[in-house]
Amino acid sequence: MHSNTVVILGSTGSIGTQGLDVISRHPERFAVVGLAAGGAHIDLLARQAAEFHVPQVAVFDKTKAAALREALDQAGAKHTQVQAGPDAVIAMAGSGANVVLNGITGSIGLEPSIAALKAGSQLALANKESVVAGGHLLFGAQTREEQINPVDSEHSAIWQSLRSGTHAEVSRLVVTASGGPFRGMTRDRMTDITPEQALNHPTWNMGPVVTINSSTLMNKGLEVIEASRLFDIPPERIAVTVHPQSIVHSMVEFVDGATICQASPPDMRLPIALGLSAPDRMPDVAAACDWTQAAAWTFEPLDDEAFPAVSLARHCLAASEKHTAVLNAANEQAVHAFLDHRLPYLGIVDTVKAVLDSMDAELRGAPLFRDVEEMEQLEREARAKADELIDKQ
């Protein structure tokens, strides 16, 4: 069997480590030719390079290059080449591997995504911020149709369900949400929520920013934006339903009344594996539903009053790409402030809304970014405005 060459961006994070777990079970299918990470877990990056005999690694933080070289030597990967800095990560993404798995968190994942697409690689995309902040820049970099394989569990589920009909036959998309750790709470009960409480997600094990976004349901707002742009469905035809069991990962409703869903126990290895191997499915990736056991799947409407992030995201999606970029940048800043105990929990989404309100007139001029530099400049403005508002609290 032909081995697909793979580059993994964000290899020490949740997506990256699970991607390598999938690859380790199917060594005949894949050859890992590059790993990139931010630099917070140098020893893990070195162990990964040694285990998978990776010829080159890149670290985003230039100051970690020497420590990485030493860690590689100790791990038995003396021949692995080290590159450092943001440009090194972008260069690795654009090195022409068959598949690039982008598990970087944040809009810094956009330029590597663009580089991968321009190089002709299939992009297994778990970095939703690429689509939220600079969607048309990303899609404009494609060298062929269907070059992006969605890896988010919801978008993978929609992608799989869409095989059941044509685009013209789609009535609407239904994105499922677990509801997070505060499902059922009213807004007035959320005033004293701590980072420790918000990081305790009931069904998924993810990085800290994504976990906080899941608790505020900002993650779901970003996913509505991503679904609209990935699958070319307007926001008014995308519904959100709360499904606490996290078994049905999303659904597609067709014009004849049929609803097709993808269901499996919560395990990110399944969408990651499909992102790496599509259109083929690999055996023994994750556990299937156990139909010998009684189970109940429940669905309930989203409480927009307690969790206003989804309606705020819909507003931004309807307004412009610049609005969604500001939404994402301001939210990242607010989440970090909350994790640092500088902002109360309810202040996260309130701060994002305040930033959007203050920048609205500026954003309505030209709705699309000319280039990545313009996007990054607007993000810096949004982060600075968020910091200014946070410091006043």
N, C-alpha and C positions, 0 to 999 in steps of 0.2 A: 504493500500500500504506500502511496506517495505521502511523504510527510509535509505538512504545511508549516512554513516558518512563521513564528509568532513573536511579536514584541509586546511586552506588557508594561503599560504606564501606570504608576501607582502600585507597584508590585507588592509593597509591604502593607498596603491597606486591606480593607475587608474584601473588596472585589478582586484585587490582585492575588491575595493568598488563596482565595477559593478558586480562582482561575488556575493557579498552579496545581492545586489539589486535583482538579479535573484533568489537567494535562498529565499529571503523574500516573493516573489510571489508564491513560491511553498513549503510552510513549511511542507507539508505532505510528500514530497519526500526526504528532506535532514535534517540532524542534524549536525550542526557545532560543532566539538569536539575540535578544536584547531585553534588559530590565531597566526600568527607570523608577526612581522614588524621590520623595522630597528631601530626605536626609535625617528624619527623626529616629529611624530604626536601622542604623548602619550594619549592625551585626546580623540582623535578619536578612538584609539585602545580600550580604556576603554569603550567608549560608544558602540562600536561594541560588545564587550564581554558581556555587560549588555543586549543589545537588543536581542542577539541570545543565551543567557544563556550558554555561552561557558565555559566549565570546566577548561581549561588551556590556557594561552597565553605565548608567548615567545618573548623577545625583543633582537635583535642582539647586541645592545649597552648596555653593562653591567652597565654602569654608570646611565642608565635610570630606573633601576629596582625599586628603592625606589619611584621615581616619579610615576611610573606606578601603584605600589601598592596603593599609595594615590589616584590616579585618579580612580582606580577601586572601592575603598571604596566610593568615592563621587558619582560615577555613579550607585551605588547600586549593584555592583558585588563583594561583600566582599568574597564570597566563591570561586572565580576564582583563581586558582593557577598561580603563576608567576615563569617563568624560564628565565634566562638571559645568553647572550653570544652566539657566533656562534654555539657552540656544542649543545646548547639548541634548536636552530632552526633546526639543523640536526636531533636531537632526535625526535622532534615533527613531522618532515617530515616522519621519519621512524617508527611512532607509530602504523601503521597498519590500518589507516582509509581506507574506501572503495575507496575514491577519494582524491588525493592531487592536489590542484590547485596551481601551482607555478607561481606567478606573480612578483617574485623578478627580479630586473633589474641588469644585469651584470653577470660575470662568477662566482661570489660567489653563484649563484643559482645552480651550478653543483652538489656540494656535497649533498644538500637537495634532488635534483632530484634522485640521485643514491640511497640515503637512502630510498626514497619512493618506488622505483622500487624493491629494495631488500626485502622490507617488504611485497611485493605483492600488493601494492596499484595500482589503475589505476592512471596514471599521466596525468593530464590536463596541458599541458606544454605551457606557454606563455613566458618562459625564453629562448629566442632563443640562447643566449650565451652558454647555456649548450651544445647545438649541435655544435655550431661553434668552441668553445674552446676545448671541450673534447668529441666529438661525440662517438668514439668507447668505451670510458669508460662508457658513459651513456648507450649505446645500450647493452654493455656487462653485465650490471646490471639487465637486464630484466629477469623476472622469467617465462614469457610466451610470446607468440606472441601478437602483437597488444595491448601492455600494455600502449602505449603512445597515448594520444588524442591531436592533435595539436590545439592550441588556437589562435595563430596568425591568423588574418583574411585571409591572403593569403593561408596559409597552411591548414587551415580549409576548405577553398573553394576547394583546390586541393583534399584534403582527401574526401570531399563529392562527387566531380566530378569523382573521381577514382572508385566509386561504379558502374559506367556505363560500365566498361570493365575490362579485366584482365591486369596484369602488362605487359604481352607480347604484348598486343594490344595498349599500349601507344606509340604514336609517339614522343610527347614532352609535356612539361609543359610550360604554359605561365603565368608568374607572372605579375600582374598589379601593376602600380605605379601611385599615384596621380600626381607626378611631383613636389610636394611640393610648397612652396610659391614663388620659383624663377624659375618656369617652363617658358621656352621660353627665359630666359636671356642667354646672351653669357658670357663667363668666365671673360672678361675684365670689365663687368658691376658689378661683384660681389666683387670687392676689398674692398669696404667700408661697407659691410653688418654688421649690429650690432646684438648682441644676441636678442634684443627685436624684430627685424624684423624676424629673423630666428625662433623664438618661435611662430610666428603667422601662424600656419598651416591652410590651407584653408578648410579642411574637417574633420580632426580628432582632438580629445582632448586627449593628452597623456602627460606623464611625460617629463621633460625637455631634458634628454639625448636622448630619443627616438624621440622627436620632432626635435632636431638638426640633428640626423641621417637621419630623413625623408627629411630634407631640402637639405642635401648633397647627398642624395640617398645612403649613406652608409647602411642605413636600408635595402634597396633593395639588396645591395650586400650581406649582412648577410643572407637575406632571400633566395637568390639563393643557398648559401652554405647549409642552413638548408633544403631546398627543396630537393637538391641532396642527402643529407644523410638520411633524413626521408623516402624518397620514392624510394631510390636506382635508381636514374636516373642520368646519367653522365651530367656534366655541359654544354656540347655542345648541349644537347637536352633540355635545359631550356632557354626560351626566356623571355625578359622583354619588356613590352609595356606600354606606358604612357596613362593613362585613368583618366583625371582630375575629372570626376564626382564621382569616387570611388563607383560605383554601382556594377560593375562586379569585384569581389574580387580576382579572378584568374581563369584559364581555363586549361583543359586537352584536347589536340588534339590526336585523335586516328588514327590508321594506315589506316582506311577507309576514312579519310578526315573529319569525324565528330569532332566538337569541343563542349565540354560540359563545361558550366560555372556555377558558383553560383553567383546569383545577389540579392542584397537587399540594401536598404539605409544604409549608414555607421553607424553602431551601434555595438560596441564590445560585447554587451550582447548576440548577436546571437551565435558567435563562442564560447563564454564562456559557454553558456547554453548547447551547444552540447558537449563541452568538459566535462561537469559535468554529462550529462545524457546519452551519447552515449551507445548503438546504437539507443536509443529512442530519439525522438524529443518531446519537451515540448510545450504546447500551450501558446500563448500570451506572447512571449518573446520580440519581437521587431516588428516594423512596416514593412509591406511588400511594394513592389513597388506599386504605385498608377497608375493603367493602364487607369484611366479615364482622366489623364492629359497628354498633349503632352510632350515628353521628347526626348532629343538627347544624345546618348552615343557616345563619340569620342575616337579614339585610334590613337596614333602617336608614331613614333620611338623614342627611347631614344637617347639623345645627349651625346655621350660618351666623347666628347671634353670638354663640359661645366661641365659634371658630371662624372669624371673618377673613382668614387668609385666602380661602379659595375664591370668594367673591372679589377680593382685592386683585387677585391674579387674573381673574376673568376680565375685570375692568382694564387692566394693563394690556392684556392680549388684544382686546378690542381697540385700544388706543394706538399703540405702535410698538415696534421692536425696541425703541429706546426706552419706553416705559417698562418693558419687561426686564431690560438690562439693569435699570435703576432699582426695580423691585428686588432683583437677585443680589445686587451689590450691597444695598442698604440692609437687606436681611442678613447677609453673611456678617456684616459689621455688628448688627444688633445681637445676633446669636453669640458671637465671641464675647461681647460685653456682658451678656447674661451669664455665660459660663465663667466669666471672671468676677461675678458677683457685683458688676457695676450697673446692672439694669434689671428691674423686676421682670418677672415672666410676661405679664401682660404688656409690658413696655416693648417687647420684641416687635409685634405686628403694629402696635401704635406708632412706633418710631418709623417703621417702613412707610406707613401711610402718610406720616407727617413729611417725610423726605419727598415722597411723590407729589404731595400737595404743593410743596415749596418750589419744586422744579417743573411743574406741569406746563407752564407757559413756554419755558425753554425747550421742552421735549416735543412740542407740537409743530415745530418748524419743519424739519426734514425728518420723516419717520424712520428711514433706514440709514444704517451706518455706511460710510464710504469705504472704511477699512478697519482693521483690528485696532490701529492706533487711536482712531476716533472713539471706538468703543471703550478702550482702556482709559482714555481721558475722561469720558463721561462717568465711568465707574469710580474713578478717583474723586470726582466731584461729589458723587452720591455717598461715598464712604466718608468724605470729609464732612458733608452735611449731617450724616448720621452721627458721627463723633461729636459734632457741635451740639446736636440735640441731646445726646446721651450725657454729655458733660453738664448740661443744665439740670439734669434730674437729681 
